[in-house]
Amino acid sequence: MLKDPVQRDLFSDEHNLFRAQVIKFIETEVLPYHNDWDEKGVVTREVWKKAGEAGMLCPTVLEKYGGAGADFLFSAIVIEEMGRVGASGPGFNIHSEMAAPYVSEFGNEEQKHSWLPKFVTGEAILGIAMSEPEAGSDLKRIQTSATKNGNDYIINGQKVFISNGQIGDVFIVAAKTQKDVSSKNMSLFLIEGTREGFSRGQNLKKIGAKAQDTSELFFDNVRIPEKNLIGPSEGQGFKQLMHGLARERLAIAIGCVAKAEGALDNTLDYIREREIFGKKLSDFQNTQFKLAEVRSDIIVGRCLVDQLMSQYLSNHLHLDTAASAKLWTSEMLGRTVDTCLQIFGGWGYMWEYPIAKAYAEARVERIAGGSSEVMKSIIIKSLFKDLGINAEFN
Ligand SMILES: Cc1cc2nc3c(=O)[nH]c(=O)nc-3n(C[C@H](O)[C@H](O)[C@H](O)COP(=O)(O)OP(=O)(O)OC[C@H]3O[C@@H](n4cnc5c(N)ncnc54)[C@H](O)[C@@H]3O)c2cc1C
């Protein structure tokens, strides 16, 4: 494995010890099974349970809710090490960093006590269901409805592209309590997969991350108690998502830098072995210059995400800064895997080569969690707001 290009002062000995344990876990419990999971389109529940035992799920959950009460850097370590080796099947990151924080930050005590301990152990697997066939970037237009009925809500609608969709036990679902385009009537609900009227659609076929069970979900008159609403009152969903998406985008940015490092590492192994025109591939100036560019990109990305992790730890990470990081690192990862694959020649296009998988998997980073265009909209809105210019986009 490549040495880190920059001094990572953020990480203590305790973090480094945890990193070594995570690397070992991935080598023994993830990588030997990953091809099989790719074939099956889903990972096993067993790996979730084992990851829970290893402290890799929801490390930041407080001790009183069954967690380790660790800082976000422990989360970052899991994201980095899974990303570096292309372990895209187990949706630990979605569960721990993109979904569970809605319960730990906005849930009531009952929700926290009943769900968080199970998220930490892997007994309950979680997903976040925002996107719909007609509403991805424009979340305000979601159609899934939550209609009050006595002390219950009745949920109707459809979600698409939901990570952990087949294996998930419970989902945080965005729904509207009134039919309109405004974000004011959006709320988040905890919906268990055992509820009558809930069903899972296709495990969608993707160009990469084949072991990740990205799925359709359907809600047909699903009755849930009002205590499953997240937050003190209806209509908080959009605000909660905007808050949560900053952490989600930082998590994606951390993953992108680690994936780029993995691609470079992999390519450095290859160029030392491969011979063309009687020379090693590493002897060609083109190879050297291309990889120098890749290395420089990674150093810039590493400095950026480490700085933003610091901001997150001190509660200073802004939505627009997280958007900039997601935009830049996902585009950087795209450049990196393209350059690296080219260096492999035809072998880089073969599925059994990790660089081929890395190439396919990198593509989604510019789309999921908000596309690059959505990131640009967030950035420019914030910039123009500071200048007093209206940046409503169509
Ligand atoms: C593998 C995978 C996993 C996913 N996991 C989840 C999940 O777990 N939960 C979940 O809720 N969602 C998930 N998603 C959905 C993802 O968040 C959406 O795909 C994404 O937000 C884009 O929405 P869309 O696909 O509907 O594209 P659209 O919104 O239809 O966008 C179409 C195009 O318009 C562009 N666009 C957007 N805004 C503008 C603008 N202002 N100006 C110009 N162009 C614009 C977009 O960038 C894109 O190029 C996942 C997606 C994938 C592919």
The ligand as a Gaussian input file, in Angstrom:
#p B3LYP/6-31G(d) Opt

LIG

0 1
 C      -25.761000       3.436000      -7.658000
 C      -26.699000       4.479000      -7.120000
 C      -27.018000       4.462000      -5.766000
 C      -27.930000       5.377000      -5.255000
 N      -28.309000       5.295000      -3.940000
 C      -29.330000       6.082000      -3.494000
 C      -29.858000       5.885000      -2.173000
 O      -29.412000       5.042000      -1.405000
 N      -30.907000       6.678000      -1.797000
 C      -31.455000       7.625000      -2.611000
 O      -32.393000       8.296000      -2.205000
 N      -30.963000       7.828000      -3.869000
 C      -29.924000       7.069000      -4.322000
 N      -29.432000       7.247000      -5.604000
 C      -30.054000       8.259000      -6.464000
 C      -29.166000       9.457000      -6.769000
 O      -29.073000      10.287000      -5.654000
 C      -29.791000      10.166000      -8.001000
 O      -29.539000       9.319000      -9.116000
 C      -29.213000      11.558000      -8.226000
 O      -29.616000      12.431000      -7.211000
 C      -29.656000      12.120000      -9.591000
 O      -31.040000      12.037000      -9.749000
 P      -31.652000      11.384000     -11.077000
 O      -30.964000      10.088000     -11.298000
 O      -33.119000      11.360000     -10.963000
 O      -31.221000      12.339000     -12.255000
 P      -32.023000      13.653000     -12.705000
 O      -32.402000      14.442000     -11.527000
 O      -33.094000      13.253000     -13.668000
 O      -30.901000      14.440000     -13.493000
 C      -30.705000      14.362000     -14.927000
 C      -29.557000      15.283000     -15.309000
 O      -29.894000      16.621000     -15.010000
 C      -28.792000      17.230000     -14.352000
 N      -29.198000      18.382000     -13.543000
 C      -29.639000      18.394000     -12.268000
 N      -29.863000      19.652000     -11.863000
 C      -29.559000      20.450000     -12.901000
 C      -29.575000      21.856000     -13.105000
 N      -29.970000      22.702000     -12.161000
 N      -29.219000      22.330000     -14.307000
 C      -28.843000      21.493000     -15.305000
 N      -28.783000      20.143000     -15.163000
 C      -29.140000      19.641000     -13.979000
 C      -28.251000      16.099000     -13.524000
 O      -26.970000      16.379000     -13.070000
 C      -28.270000      14.980000     -14.528000
 O      -27.148000      15.085000     -15.369000
 C      -28.494000       6.365000      -6.122000
 C      -28.131000       6.400000      -7.462000
 C      -27.258000       5.458000      -7.966000
 C      -26.932000       5.509000      -9.451000

